[in-house]
Amino acid sequence: MTNTAPAKATTFKLKSREAGAFTKRIGHTTYRVGVHFSDTSTETAKDKILRLVRTEAESGKAAVNQ
């Protein structure tokens, strides 16, 4: 097993017309992420993230750092 340094993430400054979106570069890949919120949602962002992590862990597909 080889140890590699973790990829550095860089956040780019948003243009005013791009509110609700951001771009993130991790390694050689650039991700453009759109963000929106529901006015009728009863789940907080924290609840949603915990649910996503729990679901992934239970599915057996979670990544494990060794």
PDB file of N, H, CA, C and O in Angstrom:
ATOM      1  N   MET A   1       0.847  -1.169   0.000  1.00  0.00           N
ATOM      2  CA  MET A   1       0.000   0.000   0.000  1.00  0.00           C
ATOM      3  C   MET A   1       0.894   1.233   0.000  1.00  0.00           C
ATOM      4  O   MET A   1       1.854   1.313   0.766  1.00  0.00           O
ATOM      5  N   THR A   2       0.579   2.169  -0.842  1.00  0.00           N
ATOM      6  H   THR A   2      -0.201   2.103  -1.464  1.00  0.00           H
ATOM      7  CA  THR A   2       1.363   3.397  -0.892  1.00  0.00           C
ATOM      8  C   THR A   2       0.599   4.519  -0.222  1.00  0.00           C
ATOM      9  O   THR A   2      -0.624   4.615  -0.328  1.00  0.00           O
ATOM     10  N   ASN A   3       1.336   5.356   0.465  1.00  0.00           N
ATOM     11  H   ASN A   3       2.330   5.278   0.552  1.00  0.00           H
ATOM     12  CA  ASN A   3       0.720   6.522   1.091  1.00  0.00           C
ATOM     13  C   ASN A   3       0.841   7.691   0.148  1.00  0.00           C
ATOM     14  O   ASN A   3       1.926   7.980  -0.356  1.00  0.00           O
ATOM     15  N   THR A   4      -0.250   8.358  -0.091  1.00  0.00           N
ATOM     16  H   THR A   4      -1.132   8.124   0.319  1.00  0.00           H
ATOM     17  CA  THR A   4      -0.233   9.547  -0.935  1.00  0.00           C
ATOM     18  C   THR A   4      -0.758  10.711  -0.132  1.00  0.00           C
ATOM     19  O   THR A   4      -1.595  10.542   0.755  1.00  0.00           O
ATOM     20  N   ALA A   5      -0.271  11.880  -0.441  1.00  0.00           N
ATOM     21  H   ALA A   5       0.409  12.017  -1.162  1.00  0.00           H
ATOM     22  CA  ALA A   5      -0.739  13.084   0.249  1.00  0.00           C
ATOM     23  C   ALA A   5      -2.179  13.363  -0.164  1.00  0.00           C
ATOM     24  O   ALA A   5      -2.538  13.167  -1.326  1.00  0.00           O
ATOM     25  N   PRO A   6      -3.004  13.817   0.767  1.00  0.00           N
ATOM     26  CA  PRO A   6      -4.388  14.133   0.400  1.00  0.00           C
ATOM     27  C   PRO A   6      -4.443  15.274  -0.603  1.00  0.00           C
ATOM     28  O   PRO A   6      -3.616  16.186  -0.576  1.00  0.00           O
ATOM     29  N   ALA A   7      -5.431  15.209  -1.489  1.00  0.00           N
ATOM     30  H   ALA A   7      -6.102  14.468  -1.511  1.00  0.00           H
ATOM     31  CA  ALA A   7      -5.600  16.261  -2.492  1.00  0.00           C
ATOM     32  C   ALA A   7      -5.973  17.559  -1.799  1.00  0.00           C
ATOM     33  O   ALA A   7      -6.751  17.557  -0.844  1.00  0.00           O
ATOM     34  N   LYS A   8      -5.429  18.654  -2.269  1.00  0.00           N
ATOM     35  H   LYS A   8      -4.797  18.656  -3.044  1.00  0.00           H
ATOM     36  CA  LYS A   8      -5.763  19.957  -1.706  1.00  0.00           C
ATOM     37  C   LYS A   8      -6.997  20.495  -2.414  1.00  0.00           C
ATOM     38  O   LYS A   8      -7.110  20.414  -3.637  1.00  0.00           O
ATOM     39  N   ALA A   9      -7.912  21.040  -1.637  1.00  0.00           N
ATOM     40  H   ALA A   9      -7.820  21.106  -0.643  1.00  0.00           H
ATOM     41  CA  ALA A   9      -9.136  21.606  -2.193  1.00  0.00           C
ATOM     42  C   ALA A   9      -9.005  23.118  -2.259  1.00  0.00           C
ATOM     43  O   ALA A   9      -8.523  23.750  -1.320  1.00  0.00           O
ATOM     44  N   THR A  10      -9.433  23.688  -3.365  1.00  0.00           N
ATOM     45  H   THR A  10      -9.824  23.174  -4.129  1.00  0.00           H
ATOM     46  CA  THR A  10      -9.387  25.129  -3.556  1.00  0.00           C
ATOM     47  C   THR A  10     -10.779  25.623  -3.884  1.00  0.00           C
ATOM     48  O   THR A  10     -11.439  25.075  -4.767  1.00  0.00           O
ATOM     49  N   THR A  11     -11.231  26.644  -3.191  1.00  0.00           N
ATOM     50  H   THR A  11     -10.695  27.089  -2.474  1.00  0.00           H
ATOM     51  CA  THR A  11     -12.527  27.243  -3.481  1.00  0.00           C
ATOM     52  C   THR A  11     -12.312  28.517  -4.275  1.00  0.00           C
ATOM     53  O   THR A  11     -11.475  29.345  -3.916  1.00  0.00           O
ATOM     54  N   PHE A  12     -13.065  28.676  -5.354  1.00  0.00           N
ATOM     55  H   PHE A  12     -13.745  28.003  -5.647  1.00  0.00           H
ATOM     56  CA  PHE A  12     -12.957  29.838  -6.211  1.00  0.00           C
ATOM     57  C   PHE A  12     -13.983  30.878  -5.789  1.00  0.00           C
ATOM     58  O   PHE A  12     -15.051  30.525  -5.290  1.00  0.00           O
ATOM     59  N   LYS A  13     -13.678  32.130  -5.979  1.00  0.00           N
ATOM     60  H   LYS A  13     -12.810  32.417  -6.385  1.00  0.00           H
ATOM     61  CA  LYS A  13     -14.587  33.214  -5.639  1.00  0.00           C
ATOM     62  C   LYS A  13     -15.793  33.189  -6.581  1.00  0.00           C
ATOM     63  O   LYS A  13     -15.648  33.021  -7.792  1.00  0.00           O
ATOM     64  N   LEU A  14     -16.978  33.359  -6.002  1.00  0.00           N
ATOM     65  H   LEU A  14     -17.096  33.495  -5.018  1.00  0.00           H
ATOM     66  CA  LEU A  14     -18.204  33.348  -6.797  1.00  0.00           C
ATOM     67  C   LEU A  14     -18.423  34.688  -7.472  1.00  0.00           C
ATOM     68  O   LEU A  14     -18.123  35.740  -6.907  1.00  0.00           O
ATOM     69  N   LYS A  15     -18.941  34.639  -8.670  1.00  0.00           N
ATOM     70  H   LYS A  15     -19.184  33.784  -9.129  1.00  0.00           H
ATOM     71  CA  LYS A  15     -19.404  35.847  -9.335  1.00  0.00           C
ATOM     72  C   LYS A  15     -20.813  36.105  -8.832  1.00  0.00           C
ATOM     73  O   LYS A  15     -21.520  35.163  -8.475  1.00  0.00           O
ATOM     74  N   SER A  16     -21.232  37.349  -8.798  1.00  0.00           N
ATOM     75  H   SER A  16     -20.657  38.114  -9.088  1.00  0.00           H
ATOM     76  CA  SER A  16     -22.531  37.679  -8.218  1.00  0.00           C
ATOM     77  C   SER A  16     -23.675  36.958  -8.926  1.00  0.00           C
ATOM     78  O   SER A  16     -24.667  36.623  -8.279  1.00  0.00           O
ATOM     79  N   ARG A  17     -23.575  36.711 -10.207  1.00  0.00           N
ATOM     80  H   ARG A  17     -22.769  36.983 -10.733  1.00  0.00           H
ATOM     81  CA  ARG A  17     -24.657  36.046 -10.922  1.00  0.00           C
ATOM     82  C   ARG A  17     -24.694  34.547 -10.644  1.00  0.00           C
ATOM     83  O   ARG A  17     -25.626  33.864 -11.068  1.00  0.00           O
ATOM     84  N   GLU A  18     -23.697  34.031  -9.943  1.00  0.00           N
ATOM     85  H   GLU A  18     -22.939  34.586  -9.599  1.00  0.00           H
ATOM     86  CA  GLU A  18     -23.638  32.607  -9.656  1.00  0.00           C
ATOM     87  C   GLU A  18     -24.005  32.283  -8.212  1.00  0.00           C
ATOM     88  O   GLU A  18     -23.614  31.236  -7.697  1.00  0.00           O
ATOM     89  N   ALA A  19     -24.745  33.161  -7.560  1.00  0.00           N
ATOM     90  H   ALA A  19     -25.063  34.012  -7.979  1.00  0.00           H
ATOM     91  CA  ALA A  19     -25.150  32.879  -6.186  1.00  0.00           C
ATOM     92  C   ALA A  19     -25.890  31.550  -6.154  1.00  0.00           C
ATOM     93  O   ALA A  19     -26.716  31.274  -7.025  1.00  0.00           O
ATOM     94  N   GLY A  20     -25.603  30.740  -5.168  1.00  0.00           N
ATOM     95  H   GLY A  20     -24.932  30.964  -4.461  1.00  0.00           H
ATOM     96  CA  GLY A  20     -26.219  29.428  -5.077  1.00  0.00           C
ATOM     97  C   GLY A  20     -25.416  28.346  -5.766  1.00  0.00           C
ATOM     98  O   GLY A  20     -25.880  27.213  -5.896  1.00  0.00           O
ATOM     99  N   ALA A  21     -24.208  28.684  -6.213  1.00  0.00           N
ATOM    100  H   ALA A  21     -23.831  29.604  -6.108  1.00  0.00           H
ATOM    101  CA  ALA A  21     -23.333  27.700  -6.848  1.00  0.00           C
ATOM    102  C   ALA A  21     -21.901  27.999  -6.453  1.00  0.00           C
ATOM    103  O   ALA A  21     -21.542  29.150  -6.205  1.00  0.00           O
ATOM    104  N   PHE A  22     -21.089  26.963  -6.397  1.00  0.00           N
ATOM    105  H   PHE A  22     -21.380  26.028  -6.598  1.00  0.00           H
ATOM    106  CA  PHE A  22     -19.669  27.180  -6.168  1.00  0.00           C
ATOM    107  C   PHE A  22     -18.873  26.141  -6.931  1.00  0.00           C
ATOM    108  O   PHE A  22     -19.389  25.092  -7.316  1.00  0.00           O
ATOM    109  N   THR A  23     -17.623  26.450  -7.138  1.00  0.00           N
ATOM    110  H   THR A  23     -17.203  27.302  -6.826  1.00  0.00           H
ATOM    111  CA  THR A  23     -16.714  25.557  -7.856  1.00  0.00           C
ATOM    112  C   THR A  23     -15.610  25.146  -6.908  1.00  0.00           C
ATOM    113  O   THR A  23     -15.054  25.985  -6.199  1.00  0.00           O
ATOM    114  N   LYS A  24     -15.287  23.872  -6.887  1.00  0.00           N
ATOM    115  H   LYS A  24     -15.738  23.191  -7.463  1.00  0.00           H
ATOM    116  CA  LYS A  24     -14.253  23.357  -6.005  1.00  0.00           C
ATOM    117  C   LYS A  24     -13.324  22.479  -6.822  1.00  0.00           C
ATOM    118  O   LYS A  24     -13.772  21.603  -7.562  1.00  0.00           O
ATOM    119  N   ARG A  25     -12.032  22.716  -6.683  1.00  0.00           N
ATOM    120  H   ARG A  25     -11.668  23.427  -6.081  1.00  0.00           H
ATOM    121  CA  ARG A  25     -11.042  21.908  -7.383  1.00  0.00           C
ATOM    122  C   ARG A  25     -10.371  21.001  -6.367  1.00  0.00           C
ATOM    123  O   ARG A  25      -9.840  21.469  -5.360  1.00  0.00           O
ATOM    124  N   ILE A  26     -10.397  19.713  -6.635  1.00  0.00           N
ATOM    125  H   ILE A  26     -10.828  19.333  -7.453  1.00  0.00           H
ATOM    126  CA  ILE A  26      -9.741  18.716  -5.796  1.00  0.00           C
ATOM    127  C   ILE A  26      -8.819  17.921  -6.704  1.00  0.00           C
ATOM    128  O   ILE A  26      -9.272  17.190  -7.586  1.00  0.00           O
ATOM    129  N   GLY A  27      -7.528  18.072  -6.479  1.00  0.00           N
ATOM    130  H   GLY A  27      -7.160  18.666  -5.763  1.00  0.00           H
ATOM    131  CA  GLY A  27      -6.562  17.440  -7.362  1.00  0.00           C
ATOM    132  C   GLY A  27      -6.664  18.045  -8.745  1.00  0.00           C
ATOM    133  O   GLY A  27      -6.585  19.264  -8.896  1.00  0.00           O
ATOM    134  N   HIS A  28      -6.839  17.208  -9.759  1.00  0.00           N
ATOM    135  H   HIS A  28      -6.903  16.218  -9.636  1.00  0.00           H
ATOM    136  CA  HIS A  28      -6.946  17.672 -11.141  1.00  0.00           C
ATOM    137  C   HIS A  28      -8.394  17.754 -11.624  1.00  0.00           C
ATOM    138  O   HIS A  28      -8.650  17.955 -12.811  1.00  0.00           O
ATOM    139  N   THR A  29      -9.341  17.595 -10.689  1.00  0.00           N
ATOM    140  H   THR A  29      -9.133  17.431  -9.725  1.00  0.00           H
ATOM    141  CA  THR A  29     -10.753  17.608 -11.061  1.00  0.00           C
ATOM    142  C   THR A  29     -11.422  18.848 -10.488  1.00  0.00           C
ATOM    143  O   THR A  29     -11.225  19.177  -9.319  1.00  0.00           O
ATOM    144  N   THR A  30     -12.213  19.539 -11.305  1.00  0.00           N
ATOM    145  H   THR A  30     -12.373  19.271 -12.255  1.00  0.00           H
ATOM    146  CA  THR A  30     -12.965  20.703 -10.865  1.00  0.00           C
ATOM    147  C   THR A  30     -14.437  20.326 -10.803  1.00  0.00           C
ATOM    148  O   THR A  30     -15.002  19.818 -11.771  1.00  0.00           O
ATOM    149  N   TYR A  31     -15.051  20.581  -9.653  1.00  0.00           N
ATOM    150  H   TYR A  31     -14.592  20.994  -8.867  1.00  0.00           H
ATOM    151  CA  TYR A  31     -16.458  20.282  -9.445  1.00  0.00           C
ATOM    152  C   TYR A  31     -17.233  21.588  -9.384  1.00  0.00           C
ATOM    153  O   TYR A  31     -16.811  22.515  -8.694  1.00  0.00           O
ATOM    154  N   ARG A  32     -18.358  21.688 -10.089  1.00  0.00           N
ATOM    155  H   ARG A  32     -18.702  20.935 -10.651  1.00  0.00           H
ATOM    156  CA  ARG A  32     -19.249  22.844 -10.002  1.00  0.00           C
ATOM    157  C   ARG A  32     -20.509  22.355  -9.308  1.00  0.00           C
ATOM    158  O   ARG A  32     -21.191  21.455  -9.799  1.00  0.00           O
ATOM    159  N   VAL A  33     -20.812  22.953  -8.166  1.00  0.00           N
ATOM    160  H   VAL A  33     -20.258  23.684  -7.767  1.00  0.00           H
ATOM    161  CA  VAL A  33     -21.897  22.479  -7.323  1.00  0.00           C
ATOM    162  C   VAL A  33     -22.971  23.544  -7.224  1.00  0.00           C
ATOM    163  O   VAL A  33     -22.688  24.693  -6.883  1.00  0.00           O
ATOM    164  N   GLY A  34     -24.195  23.166  -7.519  1.00  0.00           N
ATOM    165  H   GLY A  34     -24.425  22.233  -7.796  1.00  0.00           H
ATOM    166  CA  GLY A  34     -25.328  24.064  -7.360  1.00  0.00           C
ATOM    167  C   GLY A  34     -25.987  23.807  -6.014  1.00  0.00           C
ATOM    168  O   GLY A  34     -26.140  22.658  -5.600  1.00  0.00           O
ATOM    169  N   VAL A  35     -26.372  24.867  -5.339  1.00  0.00           N
ATOM    170  H   VAL A  35     -26.247  25.800  -5.675  1.00  0.00           H
ATOM    171  CA  VAL A  35     -26.959  24.750  -4.015  1.00  0.00           C
ATOM    172  C   VAL A  35     -28.358  25.370  -4.039  1.00  0.00           C
ATOM    173  O   VAL A  35     -28.549  26.465  -4.568  1.00  0.00           O
ATOM    174  N   HIS A  36     -29.314  24.676  -3.473  1.00  0.00           N
ATOM    175  H   HIS A  36     -29.159  23.787  -3.043  1.00  0.00           H
ATOM    176  CA  HIS A  36     -30.660  25.237  -3.341  1.00  0.00           C
ATOM    177  C   HIS A  36     -31.274  24.696  -2.068  1.00  0.00           C
ATOM    178  O   HIS A  36     -30.894  23.629  -1.586  1.00  0.00           O
ATOM    179  N   PHE A  37     -32.211  25.427  -1.535  1.00  0.00           N
ATOM    180  H   PHE A  37     -32.520  26.294  -1.926  1.00  0.00           H
ATOM    181  CA  PHE A  37     -32.859  25.044  -0.293  1.00  0.00           C
ATOM    182  C   PHE A  37     -34.367  25.052  -0.491  1.00  0.00           C
ATOM    183  O   PHE A  37     -34.915  25.901  -1.195  1.00  0.00           O
ATOM    184  N   SER A  38     -35.013  24.106   0.132  1.00  0.00           N
ATOM    185  H   SER A  38     -34.569  23.417   0.703  1.00  0.00           H
ATOM    186  CA  SER A  38     -36.465  24.028   0.067  1.00  0.00           C
ATOM    187  C   SER A  38     -37.076  24.844   1.204  1.00  0.00           C
ATOM    188  O   SER A  38     -36.628  24.761   2.348  1.00  0.00           O
ATOM    189  N   ASP A  39     -38.083  25.619   0.886  1.00  0.00           N
ATOM    190  H   ASP A  39     -38.447  25.687  -0.043  1.00  0.00           H
ATOM    191  CA  ASP A  39     -38.774  26.389   1.918  1.00  0.00           C
ATOM    192  C   ASP A  39     -39.685  25.504   2.772  1.00  0.00           C
ATOM    193  O   ASP A  39     -40.093  25.902   3.863  1.00  0.00           O
ATOM    194  N   THR A  40     -40.003  24.314   2.283  1.00  0.00           N
ATOM    195  H   THR A  40     -39.672  23.990   1.396  1.00  0.00           H
ATOM    196  CA  THR A  40     -40.934  23.443   3.001  1.00  0.00           C
ATOM    197  C   THR A  40     -40.248  22.273   3.691  1.00  0.00           C
ATOM    198  O   THR A  40     -40.923  21.455   4.316  1.00  0.00           O
ATOM    199  N   SER A  41     -38.939  22.171   3.597  1.00  0.00           N
ATOM    200  H   SER A  41     -38.391  22.836   3.089  1.00  0.00           H
ATOM    201  CA  SER A  41     -38.214  21.053   4.195  1.00  0.00           C
ATOM    202  C   SER A  41     -38.255  21.122   5.713  1.00  0.00           C
ATOM    203  O   SER A  41     -38.193  22.202   6.299  1.00  0.00           O
ATOM    204  N   THR A  42     -38.359  19.968   6.336  1.00  0.00           N
ATOM    205  H   THR A  42     -38.409  19.090   5.859  1.00  0.00           H
ATOM    206  CA  THR A  42     -38.326  19.911   7.799  1.00  0.00           C
ATOM    207  C   THR A  42     -36.995  19.351   8.292  1.00  0.00           C
ATOM    208  O   THR A  42     -36.761  19.291   9.499  1.00  0.00           O
ATOM    209  N   GLU A  43     -36.128  18.945   7.380  1.00  0.00           N
ATOM    210  H   GLU A  43     -36.319  18.994   6.400  1.00  0.00           H
ATOM    211  CA  GLU A  43     -34.834  18.358   7.714  1.00  0.00           C
ATOM    212  C   GLU A  43     -33.759  19.445   7.649  1.00  0.00           C
ATOM    213  O   GLU A  43     -33.670  20.168   6.656  1.00  0.00           O
ATOM    214  N   THR A  44     -32.945  19.562   8.696  1.00  0.00           N
ATOM    215  H   THR A  44     -33.017  18.975   9.502  1.00  0.00           H
ATOM    216  CA  THR A  44     -31.860  20.543   8.689  1.00  0.00           C
ATOM    217  C   THR A  44     -30.712  20.010   7.845  1.00  0.00           C
ATOM    218  O   THR A  44     -30.687  18.830   7.496  1.00  0.00           O
ATOM    219  N   ALA A  45     -29.765  20.881   7.518  1.00  0.00           N
ATOM    220  H   ALA A  45     -29.786  21.840   7.802  1.00  0.00           H
ATOM    221  CA  ALA A  45     -28.592  20.450   6.761  1.00  0.00           C
ATOM    222  C   ALA A  45     -27.829  19.391   7.552  1.00  0.00           C
ATOM    223  O   ALA A  45     -27.355  18.408   6.982  1.00  0.00           O
ATOM    224  N   LYS A  46     -27.711  19.588   8.851  1.00  0.00           N
ATOM    225  H   LYS A  46     -28.097  20.386   9.314  1.00  0.00           H
ATOM    226  CA  LYS A  46     -27.020  18.604   9.706  1.00  0.00           C
ATOM    227  C   LYS A  46     -27.732  17.253   9.651  1.00  0.00           C
ATOM    228  O   LYS A  46     -27.087  16.215   9.506  1.00  0.00           O
ATOM    229  N   ASP A  47     -29.055  17.268   9.767  1.00  0.00           N
ATOM    230  H   ASP A  47     -29.579  18.111   9.885  1.00  0.00           H
ATOM    231  CA  ASP A  47     -29.836  16.029   9.690  1.00  0.00           C
ATOM    232  C   ASP A  47     -29.624  15.319   8.354  1.00  0.00           C
ATOM    233  O   ASP A  47     -29.473  14.098   8.305  1.00  0.00           O
ATOM    234  N   LYS A  48     -29.614  16.091   7.281  1.00  0.00           N
ATOM    235  H   LYS A  48     -29.736  17.083   7.321  1.00  0.00           H
ATOM    236  CA  LYS A  48     -29.448  15.519   5.944  1.00  0.00           C
ATOM    237  C   LYS A  48     -28.081  14.862   5.787  1.00  0.00           C
ATOM    238  O   LYS A  48     -27.978  13.749   5.272  1.00  0.00           O
ATOM    239  N   ILE A  49     -27.026  15.557   6.235  1.00  0.00           N
ATOM    240  H   ILE A  49     -27.110  16.462   6.653  1.00  0.00           H
ATOM    241  CA  ILE A  49     -25.667  15.008   6.124  1.00  0.00           C
ATOM    242  C   ILE A  49     -25.538  13.741   6.958  1.00  0.00           C
ATOM    243  O   ILE A  49     -24.980  12.746   6.496  1.00  0.00           O
ATOM    244  N   LEU A  50     -26.055  13.774   8.190  1.00  0.00           N
ATOM    245  H   LEU A  50     -26.508  14.582   8.566  1.00  0.00           H
ATOM    246  CA  LEU A  50     -25.998  12.573   9.028  1.00  0.00           C
ATOM    247  C   LEU A  50     -26.749  11.413   8.391  1.00  0.00           C
ATOM    248  O   LEU A  50     -26.292  10.271   8.447  1.00  0.00           O
ATOM    249  N   ARG A  51     -27.912  11.702   7.778  1.00  0.00           N
ATOM    250  H   ARG A  51     -28.283  12.629   7.733  1.00  0.00           H
ATOM    251  CA  ARG A  51     -28.683  10.657   7.101  1.00  0.00           C
ATOM    252  C   ARG A  51     -27.907  10.073   5.926  1.00  0.00           C
ATOM    253  O   ARG A  51     -27.882   8.857   5.735  1.00  0.00           O
ATOM    254  N   LEU A  52     -27.269  10.947   5.136  1.00  0.00           N
ATOM    255  H   LEU A  52     -27.289  11.935   5.291  1.00  0.00           H
ATOM    256  CA  LEU A  52     -26.492  10.474   3.987  1.00  0.00           C
ATOM    257  C   LEU A  52     -25.312   9.610   4.426  1.00  0.00           C
ATOM    258  O   LEU A  52     -25.051   8.566   3.829  1.00  0.00           O
ATOM    259  N   VAL A  53     -24.601  10.039   5.462  1.00  0.00           N
ATOM    260  H   VAL A  53     -24.813  10.888   5.947  1.00  0.00           H
ATOM    261  CA  VAL A  53     -23.455   9.269   5.961  1.00  0.00           C
ATOM    262  C   VAL A  53     -23.924   7.926   6.514  1.00  0.00           C
ATOM    263  O   VAL A  53     -23.323   6.887   6.242  1.00  0.00           O
ATOM    264  N   ARG A  54     -24.999   7.960   7.289  1.00  0.00           N
ATOM    265  H   ARG A  54     -25.488   8.805   7.510  1.00  0.00           H
ATOM    266  CA  ARG A  54     -25.526   6.723   7.879  1.00  0.00           C
ATOM    267  C   ARG A  54     -25.960   5.744   6.792  1.00  0.00           C
ATOM    268  O   ARG A  54     -25.656   4.554   6.870  1.00  0.00           O
ATOM    269  N   THR A  55     -26.671   6.241   5.779  1.00  0.00           N
ATOM    270  H   THR A  55     -26.918   7.208   5.716  1.00  0.00           H
ATOM    271  CA  THR A  55     -27.138   5.388   4.686  1.00  0.00           C
ATOM    272  C   THR A  55     -25.967   4.764   3.932  1.00  0.00           C
ATOM    273  O   THR A  55     -25.995   3.579   3.598  1.00  0.00           O
ATOM    274  N   GLU A  56     -24.932   5.574   3.666  1.00  0.00           N
ATOM    275  H   GLU A  56     -24.909   6.536   3.938  1.00  0.00           H
ATOM    276  CA  GLU A  56     -23.765   5.046   2.956  1.00  0.00           C
ATOM    277  C   GLU A  56     -23.037   4.003   3.800  1.00  0.00           C
ATOM    278  O   GLU A  56     -22.601   2.979   3.275  1.00  0.00           O
ATOM    279  N   ALA A  57     -22.905   4.253   5.092  1.00  0.00           N
ATOM    280  H   ALA A  57     -23.260   5.085   5.518  1.00  0.00           H
ATOM    281  CA  ALA A  57     -22.225   3.294   5.976  1.00  0.00           C
ATOM    282  C   ALA A  57     -22.997   1.984   6.043  1.00  0.00           C
ATOM    283  O   ALA A  57     -22.403   0.906   6.016  1.00  0.00           O
ATOM    284  N   GLU A  58     -24.320   2.075   6.129  1.00  0.00           N
ATOM    285  H   GLU A  58     -24.804   2.950   6.150  1.00  0.00           H
ATOM    286  CA  GLU A  58     -25.150   0.869   6.211  1.00  0.00           C
ATOM    287  C   GLU A  58     -25.150   0.082   4.910  1.00  0.00           C
ATOM    288  O   GLU A  58     -25.358  -1.131   4.923  1.00  0.00           O
ATOM    289  N   SER A  59     -24.918   0.759   3.782  1.00  0.00           N
ATOM    290  H   SER A  59     -24.748   1.744   3.772  1.00  0.00           H
ATOM    291  CA  SER A  59     -24.934   0.072   2.486  1.00  0.00           C
ATOM    292  C   SER A  59     -23.657  -0.736   2.258  1.00  0.00           C
ATOM    293  O   SER A  59     -23.602  -1.576   1.360  1.00  0.00           O
ATOM    294  N   GLY A  60     -22.640  -0.480   3.067  1.00  0.00           N
ATOM    295  H   GLY A  60     -22.685   0.203   3.796  1.00  0.00           H
ATOM    296  CA  GLY A  60     -21.367  -1.177   2.891  1.00  0.00           C
ATOM    297  C   GLY A  60     -20.492  -0.574   1.815  1.00  0.00           C
ATOM    298  O   GLY A  60     -19.461  -1.153   1.475  1.00  0.00           O
ATOM    299  N   LYS A  61     -20.864   0.558   1.273  1.00  0.00           N
ATOM    300  H   LYS A  61     -21.702   1.029   1.549  1.00  0.00           H
ATOM    301  CA  LYS A  61     -20.102   1.198   0.205  1.00  0.00           C
ATOM    302  C   LYS A  61     -19.252   2.352   0.713  1.00  0.00           C
ATOM    303  O   LYS A  61     -18.620   3.046  -0.083  1.00  0.00           O
ATOM    304  N   ALA A  62     -19.224   2.566   2.006  1.00  0.00           N
ATOM    305  H   ALA A  62     -19.737   2.001   2.653  1.00  0.00           H
ATOM    306  CA  ALA A  62     -18.477   3.684   2.575  1.00  0.00           C
ATOM    307  C   ALA A  62     -16.977   3.468   2.377  1.00  0.00           C
ATOM    308  O   ALA A  62     -16.480   2.349   2.506  1.00  0.00           O
ATOM    309  N   ALA A  63     -16.272   4.535   2.066  1.00  0.00           N
ATOM    310  H   ALA A  63     -16.676   5.444   1.961  1.00  0.00           H
ATOM    311  CA  ALA A  63     -14.826   4.472   1.917  1.00  0.00           C
ATOM    312  C   ALA A  63     -14.177   4.415   3.291  1.00  0.00           C
ATOM    313  O   ALA A  63     -14.621   5.080   4.227  1.00  0.00           O
ATOM    314  N   VAL A  64     -13.134   3.622   3.403  1.00  0.00           N
ATOM    315  H   VAL A  64     -12.774   3.082   2.643  1.00  0.00           H
ATOM    316  CA  VAL A  64     -12.415   3.478   4.664  1.00  0.00           C
ATOM    317  C   VAL A  64     -10.975   3.916   4.439  1.00  0.00           C
ATOM    318  O   VAL A  64     -10.292   3.387   3.562  1.00  0.00           O
ATOM    319  N   ASN A  65     -10.517   4.876   5.223  1.00  0.00           N
ATOM    320  H   ASN A  65     -11.072   5.306   5.935  1.00  0.00           H
ATOM    321  CA  ASN A  65      -9.114   5.309   5.144  1.00  0.00           C
ATOM    322  C   ASN A  65      -8.270   4.395   6.011  1.00  0.00           C
ATOM    323  O   ASN A  65      -8.570   4.172   7.185  1.00  0.00           O
ATOM    324  N   GLN A  66      -7.220   3.873   5.419  1.00  0.00           N
ATOM    325  H   GLN A  66      -6.977   4.053   4.466  1.00  0.00           H
ATOM    326  CA  GLN A  66      -6.333   2.978   6.185  1.00  0.00           C
ATOM    327  C   GLN A  66      -4.931   3.475   6.120  1.00  0.00           C
ATOM    328  O   GLN A  66      -4.033   2.864   6.698  1.00  0.00           O
TER     329      GLN A  66
END
